[in-house]
Amino acid sequence: MSGVLTRLRALPTAALSDALDRIGVEGALHGLSPLSDGFRAAGPAFTVRYAPVDESGTGTVGDFLDDVPPGSVVVIGNDGRTDVTVWGGIMTGLAAHRGIAGTVIDGVCRDVSASLAQGYPLFSRGRFMRTGKDRVRLVSAGEPVTVSGVEVLPGALVCADADGVVVVPAAEAERVAGIAERIEHAEAGIVEAARRGGTLREARERFGYHTLQTRSRS
């Protein structure tokens, strides 16, 4: 897995998204963006899910962090809520210290300055200061979560950059990496051909630009 992860980490999410389109797999998590355009993250998903507090009115946030292996990307399902946060400065500091690759939140985070200062990659639907304590509760860890209509399985490979977040099923990782690498090669060829004096139209036709992401029939 480390070899294909290295390949995926070197590729932009745009190429990975196109590759997922080509094999007919939905993996783009709509509406999530980085706190900084310089943030990148790649690693196997460690999934957690939150839900509103029950009748007891109490909840916990963040205790799962002790169980996250280094190199993982934490994927938090919070149903896209933007009125309470499920990640803050304490978690950022510990995650960075423990070598966690990054965090993806179907919701919002706070203590943004801590993430920016430490260069810890956070991807979310925004930022908001109100705590999730006593408002949400942790209901599962290491179980599938759904983000933007995409089911994220534990161990799926999560790749994120300035354009957003994609999830590559572990079973398709080699195939997706190979297709994405070919797409990157073709797009680089288009630019080079056009720079040498050809037209963009000709260059795109030569490298099959318009069908790079088209779903394969094979």
C-alpha positions as CSV (number, residue, x, y, z in Angstrom):
1,M,0.0,0.0,0.0
2,S,2.9,2.4,0.7
3,G,4.0,2.4,-2.9
4,V,0.6,3.3,-4.4
5,L,0.0,5.9,-1.6
6,T,3.2,7.6,-2.6
7,R,2.0,7.7,-6.2
8,L,-1.4,9.1,-5.2
9,R,0.2,11.7,-2.9
10,A,2.1,13.0,-5.9
11,L,-1.0,13.5,-8.0
12,P,-3.4,16.4,-7.8
13,T,-7.0,15.7,-6.8
14,A,-8.2,17.0,-10.2
15,A,-6.4,14.1,-12.0
16,L,-7.6,11.6,-9.4
17,S,-11.2,12.9,-9.8
18,D,-11.0,12.5,-13.5
19,A,-9.6,8.9,-13.0
20,L,-12.5,8.1,-10.7
21,D,-14.9,9.3,-13.3
22,R,-13.2,7.1,-15.9
23,I,-13.9,4.0,-13.9
24,G,-17.3,5.1,-12.7
25,V,-16.6,5.5,-9.0
26,E,-17.9,8.5,-7.1
27,G,-15.2,9.8,-4.7
28,A,-15.2,13.6,-4.8
29,L,-16.4,15.1,-1.5
30,H,-18.4,18.1,-2.6
31,G,-18.2,21.3,-0.5
32,L,-15.0,20.6,1.5
33,S,-12.0,22.9,1.2
34,P,-8.7,23.4,3.0
35,L,-8.1,26.1,5.5
36,S,-5.0,27.0,3.5
37,D,-4.4,26.4,-0.2
38,G,-0.9,25.1,0.7
39,F,-2.4,22.2,2.7
40,R,-2.0,18.6,1.2
41,A,-2.9,15.3,2.9
42,A,-2.9,11.7,1.8
43,G,-3.4,8.5,3.8
44,P,-5.8,5.8,4.8
45,A,-9.0,6.9,6.3
46,F,-9.7,6.7,10.0
47,T,-13.4,7.2,10.2
48,V,-15.6,8.6,13.0
49,R,-19.2,9.7,13.1
50,Y,-21.0,12.1,15.3
51,A,-24.7,12.5,16.0
52,P,-26.8,15.0,18.1
53,V,-26.7,14.3,21.8
54,D,-29.4,12.0,23.2
55,E,-31.8,12.6,26.1
56,S,-28.9,12.7,28.6
57,G,-27.7,15.9,27.0
58,T,-24.1,15.0,27.3
59,G,-21.5,14.2,24.6
60,T,-17.8,13.8,24.0
61,V,-15.6,15.1,21.2
62,G,-12.1,14.0,20.3
63,D,-11.4,11.1,22.6
64,F,-11.0,8.8,19.6
65,L,-7.7,10.5,18.7
66,D,-5.7,8.1,20.9
67,D,-6.6,5.3,18.5
68,V,-5.6,7.0,15.2
69,P,-2.5,5.4,13.7
70,P,0.3,7.8,12.4
71,G,-0.1,8.6,8.7
72,S,-3.9,8.3,8.7
73,V,-6.3,10.9,7.6
74,V,-9.1,11.4,10.1
75,V,-12.5,11.6,8.3
76,I,-15.3,13.0,10.6
77,G,-18.9,12.5,9.6
78,N,-21.0,15.2,11.3
79,D,-23.9,15.4,8.7
80,G,-22.5,18.6,7.3
81,R,-23.4,20.6,10.5
82,T,-22.0,24.1,10.5
83,D,-23.4,25.3,13.9
84,V,-21.1,23.3,16.1
85,T,-17.4,22.3,15.8
86,V,-16.0,18.9,16.2
87,W,-12.3,19.7,15.9
88,G,-10.2,22.4,17.7
89,G,-6.7,23.4,18.8
90,I,-6.0,20.6,21.3
91,M,-6.8,18.0,18.7
92,T,-4.7,19.9,16.1
93,G,-1.7,20.0,18.4
94,L,-1.9,16.3,19.3
95,A,-2.6,15.2,15.8
96,A,0.4,17.1,14.4
97,H,2.6,15.7,17.2
98,R,1.6,12.1,16.5
99,G,2.2,12.2,12.8
100,I,-1.5,12.1,11.7
101,A,-1.6,13.1,8.0
102,G,-4.6,15.4,8.2
103,T,-8.3,15.8,9.0
104,V,-11.4,16.0,6.8
105,I,-14.6,17.2,8.5
106,D,-18.1,17.0,7.2
107,G,-18.8,20.0,9.3
108,V,-16.7,22.8,10.8
109,C,-13.6,23.4,12.9
110,R,-12.3,26.1,15.2
111,D,-8.9,27.3,16.5
112,V,-8.0,27.8,12.9
113,S,-4.9,29.8,13.8
114,A,-3.4,26.7,15.5
115,S,-3.8,24.7,12.3
116,L,-2.2,27.4,10.2
117,A,0.7,27.9,12.7
118,Q,1.5,24.2,12.8
119,G,0.9,23.5,9.2
120,Y,-1.6,20.8,10.1
121,P,-3.9,20.1,7.1
122,L,-7.5,20.6,7.8
123,F,-10.3,20.3,5.3
124,S,-13.9,21.2,6.3
125,R,-17.1,23.0,5.3
126,G,-15.9,26.1,7.2
127,R,-15.0,27.5,10.6
128,F,-17.1,28.3,13.6
129,M,-16.2,28.8,17.3
130,R,-19.0,27.1,19.1
131,T,-18.1,23.9,20.8
132,G,-19.7,20.6,20.0
133,K,-19.4,19.4,23.6
134,D,-22.9,18.6,25.0
135,R,-24.3,19.2,21.6
136,V,-23.0,16.1,19.6
137,R,-21.8,12.7,20.7
138,L,-19.4,10.2,19.2
139,V,-21.4,7.2,17.9
140,S,-18.8,5.2,16.0
141,A,-15.1,4.9,15.1
142,G,-13.7,2.7,12.4
143,E,-17.1,2.2,10.7
144,P,-18.2,3.5,7.3
145,V,-19.3,7.2,7.2
146,T,-21.1,9.0,4.4
147,V,-19.8,12.4,3.3
148,S,-21.5,14.4,0.5
149,G,-23.3,11.2,-0.5
150,V,-20.1,9.2,-0.8
151,E,-19.5,6.3,1.5
152,V,-16.0,6.4,3.0
153,L,-14.8,3.0,4.3
154,P,-12.1,2.7,6.9
155,G,-8.8,2.3,5.1
156,A,-9.9,4.0,1.9
157,L,-7.2,6.3,0.6
158,V,-8.0,10.0,1.2
159,C,-6.2,12.6,-0.9
160,A,-6.7,16.3,-0.4
161,D,-5.2,19.5,-1.7
162,A,-6.2,23.1,-2.7
163,D,-9.0,21.8,-4.9
164,G,-10.7,19.7,-2.3
165,V,-10.9,16.1,-1.2
166,V,-11.2,12.8,-3.0
167,V,-11.6,9.3,-1.6
168,V,-10.1,6.4,-3.6
169,P,-11.3,2.9,-2.6
170,A,-8.4,0.8,-1.5
171,A,-9.3,-1.9,-4.1
172,E,-9.1,0.6,-6.9
173,A,-6.0,2.5,-5.8
174,E,-3.5,1.0,-8.3
175,R,-5.9,1.4,-11.2
176,V,-6.8,5.0,-10.3
177,A,-3.1,5.9,-9.8
178,G,-2.3,4.6,-13.3
179,I,-5.1,6.4,-15.0
180,A,-4.4,9.7,-13.2
181,E,-0.7,9.5,-14.1
182,R,-1.6,9.1,-17.8
183,I,-4.0,12.0,-17.5
184,E,-1.3,14.2,-16.0
185,H,1.1,13.1,-18.8
186,A,-1.5,13.9,-21.5
187,E,-2.3,17.4,-20.0
188,A,1.4,18.2,-19.8
189,G,1.8,17.2,-23.4
190,I,-1.1,19.4,-24.4
191,V,0.6,22.4,-22.8
192,E,4.0,21.7,-24.3
193,A,2.5,21.2,-27.8
194,A,0.6,24.4,-27.7
195,R,3.7,26.3,-26.4
196,R,5.6,25.1,-29.4
197,G,3.3,26.9,-31.7
198,G,0.4,24.5,-32.3
199,T,-3.2,25.5,-31.5
200,L,-4.9,24.4,-28.3
201,R,-7.6,22.7,-30.4
202,E,-5.0,20.6,-32.2
203,A,-3.1,19.7,-29.1
204,R,-6.3,18.6,-27.3
205,E,-7.3,16.5,-30.2
206,R,-3.9,14.9,-30.4
207,F,-3.9,13.8,-26.7
208,G,-7.6,13.0,-26.5
209,Y,-8.2,15.7,-23.9
210,H,-12.0,15.6,-24.2
211,T,-12.3,11.9,-23.3
212,L,-9.6,11.6,-20.7
213,Q,-12.2,11.3,-18.0
214,T,-14.9,9.6,-20.0
215,R,-16.0,6.3,-18.5
216,S,-14.3,3.3,-20.0
217,R,-16.5,0.7,-21.6
218,S,-14.0,-2.0,-21.0
